[in-house]
Amino acid sequence: MNENKELHRGLGARQMRMIALGGTIGVGLFMGATSTIKWTGPSVIFAYLIAGIFLFLVMRAMGEMVYLYPTTGSYANFASDYIHPVAGYLTAWSNIFQWIVVGMSEVIAVGEYMNYWFPDLPQWIPGVLVVVLLASANLVSVKAFGEFEFWFAMIKVVTIILMIIAGFGLIFFGLGNGGEALGLSNLWAHGGFMPNGWIGFFFALSIVIGSYQGVELIGITAGETKDPQKNIKSAVNGVIWRILIFYIGAIFVIVTVYPWDQLGNIGSPFVGTFAKVGITFAAGFINFVVLTAAMSGCNSGIFSASRMTFTLSQRGQMPKFFSKVMKNGVPVWTVTAISIGILIGALLNVILPLFIEGAESVFVYVYSASILPGMVPWFMILISHLKFRKRSPELVKDHPFKMPGGAFTNYITMAFFITVLIGMLFNKETVVSVVIGIVFLSFMAIFYFLKGYHKTSKDE
């Protein structure tokens, strides 16, 4: 493993933790929660719990390897070294595709949120302005990116905590309800805890999984992190339980305060919960929060995709100028290129509604297109982890940060992800995204061999 010495190690532990949180707790929770609840009712709580546990295992598998080899684009490098160079190539491109698509969905969301204050403003204008702002921050330094992400994530985290506190006040003490506690009856009073059965629960998992995408961002920041071993260990162990609390806590409050089958008629459950406890400016406040959530997702997208493009360029699989780094340690042309790619989202927001009715449909189609490419790094991390253990048993023996359960939990985790993908093929709302992912990966694999990258990889 060759450590990249051109990028600067400018990220600290607090920034790493918030980067992983910021990339994960975003529009997928604030906009995607209603879709998952529609499919499976109150039992969606367990969907988020189960998915979170398996993502923790992915993180630990990655952490076991990154702890020893903290490089930029780490899991793409692992896929190349432990599986096959084409695996690393597809992992990097999956990451790039995923984050550009997520960035586009965030741009769409920014336009929609700004319409709350400026109903006559064309939606593409605020999207363009946000991308220009975030691209500029990413070009200043990796530390500037980290600070932006830290405060974006902090806003989301504080809001969710306040929402959980307000919700618990309503549920158990009747705060905002004349002192009459709401209780837990909404969890089973409207068709049961799992009203749509196991099929609905199964279908919900695909969007739930999509909500967790971005947690592996820690593996990309490894090459630009101070004291990487200490910070990686802290970030991996600390982030997952925070995510579980924020997701499960927020979803628990939503499905307990409101009948799950009426959520589509009340607008934002976050706004409703705050309004119920007497916060009259709740709508404007939550709109601001989800606006920053969208900006956070776009910020993470620019960083992550630009670093993977940089990694490909260093391997000779992208034009050489993409590996050019400024004096401040930022890969200037990759940041610029990815930002331009995300800007296409503003145009997409204008064109798609002409063919697809409803803003929610636009969001679901664009956001879900990233689900399969977003899962590719997880599969590659797990497969690389198995190969890593087999190839280097002496390193695993006294490793201070082993994956719990080792190979056994690794196989169980892969089986879970495969099951979710199969379920997506039978759901009319997600099958298109799987097909898009398969077509994209097939095209990139063919391109890899047509360009002869497999020959140059052998010579490395």
URZIZI-V792984 format. One record per residue. N is the residue number from 1. RES is the residue in one small letter. OMEGA is omega in whole degrees, 0 to 359 (* if undefined). Layout:
n = {N & N}
res = {RES & RES}
omega = {OMEGA & OMEGA}
//
This chain:
n = {1 & 2 & 3 & 4 & 5 & 6 & 7 & 8 & 9 & 10 & 11 & 12 & 13 & 14 & 15 & 16 & 17 & 18 & 19 & 20 & 21 & 22 & 23 & 24 & 25 & 26 & 27 & 28 & 29 & 30 & 31 & 32 & 33 & 34 & 35 & 36 & 37 & 38 & 39 & 40 & 41 & 42 & 43 & 44 & 45 & 46 & 47 & 48 & 49 & 50 & 51 & 52 & 53 & 54 & 55 & 56 & 57 & 58 & 59 & 60 & 61 & 62 & 63 & 64 & 65 & 66 & 67 & 68 & 69 & 70 & 71 & 72 & 73 & 74 & 75 & 76 & 77 & 78 & 79 & 80 & 81 & 82 & 83 & 84 & 85 & 86 & 87 & 88 & 89 & 90 & 91 & 92 & 93 & 94 & 95 & 96 & 97 & 98 & 99 & 100 & 101 & 102 & 103 & 104 & 105 & 106 & 107 & 108 & 109 & 110 & 111 & 112 & 113 & 114 & 115 & 116 & 117 & 118 & 119 & 120 & 121 & 122 & 123 & 124 & 125 & 126 & 127 & 128 & 129 & 130 & 131 & 132 & 133 & 134 & 135 & 136 & 137 & 138 & 139 & 140 & 141 & 142 & 143 & 144 & 145 & 146 & 147 & 148 & 149 & 150 & 151 & 152 & 153 & 154 & 155 & 156 & 157 & 158 & 159 & 160 & 161 & 162 & 163 & 164 & 165 & 166 & 167 & 168 & 169 & 170 & 171 & 172 & 173 & 174 & 175 & 176 & 177 & 178 & 179 & 180 & 181 & 182 & 183 & 184 & 185 & 186 & 187 & 188 & 189 & 190 & 191 & 192 & 193 & 194 & 195 & 196 & 197 & 198 & 199 & 200 & 201 & 202 & 203 & 204 & 205 & 206 & 207 & 208 & 209 & 210 & 211 & 212 & 213 & 214 & 215 & 216 & 217 & 218 & 219 & 220 & 221 & 222 & 223 & 224 & 225 & 226 & 227 & 228 & 229 & 230 & 231 & 232 & 233 & 234 & 235 & 236 & 237 & 238 & 239 & 240 & 241 & 242 & 243 & 244 & 245 & 246 & 247 & 248 & 249 & 250 & 251 & 252 & 253 & 254 & 255 & 256 & 257 & 258 & 259 & 260 & 261 & 262 & 263 & 264 & 265 & 266 & 267 & 268 & 269 & 270 & 271 & 272 & 273 & 274 & 275 & 276 & 277 & 278 & 279 & 280 & 281 & 282 & 283 & 284 & 285 & 286 & 287 & 288 & 289 & 290 & 291 & 292 & 293 & 294 & 295 & 296 & 297 & 298 & 299 & 300 & 301 & 302 & 303 & 304 & 305 & 306 & 307 & 308 & 309 & 310 & 311 & 312 & 313 & 314 & 315 & 316 & 317 & 318 & 319 & 320 & 321 & 322 & 323 & 324 & 325 & 326 & 327 & 328 & 329 & 330 & 331 & 332 & 333 & 334 & 335 & 336 & 337 & 338 & 339 & 340 & 341 & 342 & 343 & 344 & 345 & 346 & 347 & 348 & 349 & 350 & 351 & 352 & 353 & 354 & 355 & 356 & 357 & 358 & 359 & 360 & 361 & 362 & 363 & 364 & 365 & 366 & 367 & 368 & 369 & 370 & 371 & 372 & 373 & 374 & 375 & 376 & 377 & 378 & 379 & 380 & 381 & 382 & 383 & 384 & 385 & 386 & 387 & 388 & 389 & 390 & 391 & 392 & 393 & 394 & 395 & 396 & 397 & 398 & 399 & 400 & 401 & 402 & 403 & 404 & 405 & 406 & 407 & 408 & 409 & 410 & 411 & 412 & 413 & 414 & 415 & 416 & 417 & 418 & 419 & 420 & 421 & 422 & 423 & 424 & 425 & 426 & 427 & 428 & 429 & 430 & 431 & 432 & 433 & 434 & 435 & 436 & 437 & 438 & 439 & 440 & 441 & 442 & 443 & 444 & 445 & 446 & 447 & 448 & 449 & 450 & 451 & 452 & 453 & 454 & 455 & 456 & 457 & 458 & 459 & 460}
res = {m & n & e & n & k & e & l & h & r & g & l & g & a & r & q & m & r & m & i & a & l & g & g & t & i & g & v & g & l & f & m & g & a & t & s & t & i & k & w & t & g & p & s & v & i & f & a & y & l & i & a & g & i & f & l & f & l & v & m & r & a & m & g & e & m & v & y & l & y & p & t & t & g & s & y & a & n & f & a & s & d & y & i & h & p & v & a & g & y & l & t & a & w & s & n & i & f & q & w & i & v & v & g & m & s & e & v & i & a & v & g & e & y & m & n & y & w & f & p & d & l & p & q & w & i & p & g & v & l & v & v & v & l & l & a & s & a & n & l & v & s & v & k & a & f & g & e & f & e & f & w & f & a & m & i & k & v & v & t & i & i & l & m & i & i & a & g & f & g & l & i & f & f & g & l & g & n & g & g & e & a & l & g & l & s & n & l & w & a & h & g & g & f & m & p & n & g & w & i & g & f & f & f & a & l & s & i & v & i & g & s & y & q & g & v & e & l & i & g & i & t & a & g & e & t & k & d & p & q & k & n & i & k & s & a & v & n & g & v & i & w & r & i & l & i & f & y & i & g & a & i & f & v & i & v & t & v & y & p & w & d & q & l & g & n & i & g & s & p & f & v & g & t & f & a & k & v & g & i & t & f & a & a & g & f & i & n & f & v & v & l & t & a & a & m & s & g & c & n & s & g & i & f & s & a & s & r & m & t & f & t & l & s & q & r & g & q & m & p & k & f & f & s & k & v & m & k & n & g & v & p & v & w & t & v & t & a & i & s & i & g & i & l & i & g & a & l & l & n & v & i & l & p & l & f & i & e & g & a & e & s & v & f & v & y & v & y & s & a & s & i & l & p & g & m & v & p & w & f & m & i & l & i & s & h & l & k & f & r & k & r & s & p & e & l & v & k & d & h & p & f & k & m & p & g & g & a & f & t & n & y & i & t & m & a & f & f & i & t & v & l & i & g & m & l & f & n & k & e & t & v & v & s & v & v & i & g & i & v & f & l & s & f & m & a & i & f & y & f & l & k & g & y & h & k & t & s & k & d & e}
omega = {177 & 180 & 179 & 183 & 182 & 178 & 184 & 176 & 186 & 183 & 177 & 184 & 182 & 179 & 179 & 181 & 182 & 177 & 179 & 177 & 183 & 180 & 185 & 180 & 183 & 183 & 179 & 176 & 186 & 180 & 186 & 185 & 182 & 180 & 181 & 179 & 179 & 183 & 191 & 177 & 183 & 181 & 176 & 177 & 181 & 177 & 178 & 179 & 181 & 180 & 180 & 179 & 180 & 177 & 175 & 180 & 175 & 180 & 180 & 176 & 178 & 181 & 179 & 181 & 183 & 179 & 180 & 184 & 182 & 181 & 174 & 183 & 191 & 188 & 171 & 176 & 178 & 180 & 178 & 186 & 188 & 181 & 180 & 179 & 179 & 178 & 177 & 179 & 180 & 178 & 180 & 181 & 176 & 178 & 180 & 180 & 181 & 187 & 174 & 179 & 177 & 178 & 177 & 180 & 178 & 177 & 176 & 181 & 179 & 179 & 180 & 181 & 180 & 178 & 177 & 180 & 184 & 187 & 182 & 182 & 177 & 188 & 184 & 184 & 178 & 178 & 179 & 181 & 180 & 180 & 178 & 179 & 184 & 177 & 179 & 179 & 179 & 180 & 181 & 178 & 177 & 178 & 178 & 175 & 182 & 180 & 176 & 184 & 179 & 184 & 173 & 182 & 180 & 178 & 181 & 183 & 180 & 180 & 181 & 178 & 179 & 179 & 178 & 179 & 179 & 180 & 178 & 176 & 177 & 188 & 189 & 184 & 178 & 178 & 181 & 180 & 179 & 179 & 180 & 182 & 180 & 182 & 186 & 189 & 180 & 179 & 182 & 189 & 185 & 179 & 178 & 181 & 179 & 189 & 181 & 175 & 183 & 180 & 178 & 178 & 181 & 180 & 181 & 184 & 183 & 178 & 176 & 177 & 179 & 180 & 182 & 181 & 182 & 181 & 181 & 180 & 177 & 181 & 178 & 181 & 187 & 182 & 181 & 184 & 174 & 178 & 191 & 183 & 179 & 185 & 178 & 179 & 180 & 184 & 181 & 182 & 185 & 187 & 191 & 181 & 175 & 179 & 180 & 180 & 184 & 180 & 185 & 178 & 181 & 181 & 178 & 180 & 183 & 185 & 177 & 180 & 184 & 170 & 187 & 184 & 177 & 184 & 181 & 184 & 187 & 185 & 182 & 176 & 176 & 178 & 182 & 181 & 179 & 180 & 182 & 180 & 170 & 178 & 190 & 180 & 186 & 185 & 180 & 180 & 181 & 178 & 177 & 182 & 181 & 174 & 178 & 177 & 178 & 178 & 178 & 180 & 179 & 178 & 178 & 180 & 179 & 181 & 187 & 183 & 179 & 179 & 177 & 176 & 176 & 180 & 178 & 180 & 179 & 179 & 180 & 183 & 171 & 179 & 186 & 184 & 177 & 178 & 178 & 182 & 177 & 181 & 180 & 176 & 182 & 175 & 194 & 187 & 178 & 178 & 180 & 182 & 181 & 179 & 177 & 178 & 180 & 178 & 177 & 178 & 178 & 178 & 179 & 181 & 178 & 187 & 186 & 180 & 177 & 183 & 182 & 182 & 173 & 180 & 181 & 178 & 178 & 180 & 184 & 181 & 183 & 183 & 184 & 178 & 181 & 190 & 181 & 176 & 178 & 179 & 181 & 178 & 179 & 177 & 182 & 177 & 182 & 179 & 178 & 181 & 178 & 180 & 179 & 180 & 181 & 184 & 186 & 181 & 181 & 178 & 182 & 187 & 182 & 182 & 182 & 185 & 183 & 173 & 179 & 178 & 176 & 185 & 183 & 180 & 176 & 180 & 179 & 180 & 178 & 179 & 178 & 181 & 178 & 178 & 178 & 180 & 178 & 178 & 180 & 180 & 181 & 179 & 185 & 181 & 181 & 184 & 180 & 181 & 178 & 180 & 177 & 179 & 180 & 179 & 181 & 182 & 178 & 179 & 182 & 178 & 178 & 180 & 180 & 182 & 177 & 180 & 178 & 180 & 180 & 179 & 180 & 180 & 180 & 183 & 184 & *}
//
